[in-house]
Amino acid sequence: ATGAGIGMFLAIIGLREMGWIQDDGATLVNLATTESFGYDHGAVISMVALVAITVMMAKGIKGAIIYGILGASLYGWAVGAYDPYNDFAAGGAGWGSSTAEWPEMGEIVGFVGLPEESMGAAFNALGDVGDDLAGFMLVMIAFLFVDIFDTAGTLYSVGRQAGDLDEDGNLIDSEEAFMSDAAATIVGAALGTSTTTTYIESAAGVEEGGRTGLTAVVVGILMLSGLFLSGLFQAIPTFAMACALVVIGAMMMKQATEINWDDKEVVLPAFLTMVLMPFTYSIADGIAWGVISYVLIKIGMGKFEEPGPIMYGIAIFMTMFYLGPGDMSTFGWIFDKVL
């Protein structure tokens, strides 16, 4: 359910960035206004790229995702395509230009610079912890909770997709994977970047055949090149990149077939895990309420021993994180009283 939920999460992100869905005050989400779609609209270009990627993958062509992104980018640049996700006036995020534009030759190569304002800021802020210890504890627990469960869900789902599970269904070499993720999180925070952690987009590498650490090394080197080719990468239209998320989301939905849908005790937790990820825009929220509902159902069935102490502990911890007196979580209420 976690893998399938993450697939749905990727899909809703991808469809939003492709320009095919939009927020709606009445229904929360709705189909975008398709009447205005034309040959130079990013939504049309990305859908053609999505179909082309799928055809190439079905034919066993390696690099299908890259070819699709490259083709959509080149065409988008040539016609000056409209990028709906970046049109802030139309409700988009507005992170970049609303029109696909060729990268300027003089801007393709150049050092993007280091995060001067945030580098080392975590250490500088330690002296202020005592001024609001309760607030610091809440922030720390929130980050701890999200990072752990996002990482666990991602590692297990990608590992399952890659076939890296043992006969008992456990992730092979999971301790090394978690230690690597934890080390990256600490170093990244110290250097002032956003959380450096395991990302579900790694599923794209798995679909292309990546199964070893060499894949990660190559990707890491290519990511480093972004420090010096930022102009090129920033010019790639959002709609061109987004189609990759949708196709990977579709591939990950196959994990839902491994759920025993005839087991009424499992159906609701599995379903909540899947649908809450895209509906709440959070992998951690989906896992949390899947676990909580699972434990509650087992208690209701009188099967007190089945969840086990670890599942009970996780369920209690996550319930305290989400629920509490008034508008506070239980942790917030405790810290407010004690600290």
Salt bridges, closest charged atoms under 4 A:
GLU258 OE1 - ARG160 NH1 2.14
GLU265 OE1 - LYS298 NZ 2.48
GLU265 OE2 - LYS303 NZ 2.68
GLU306 OE1 - LYS298 NZ 2.75
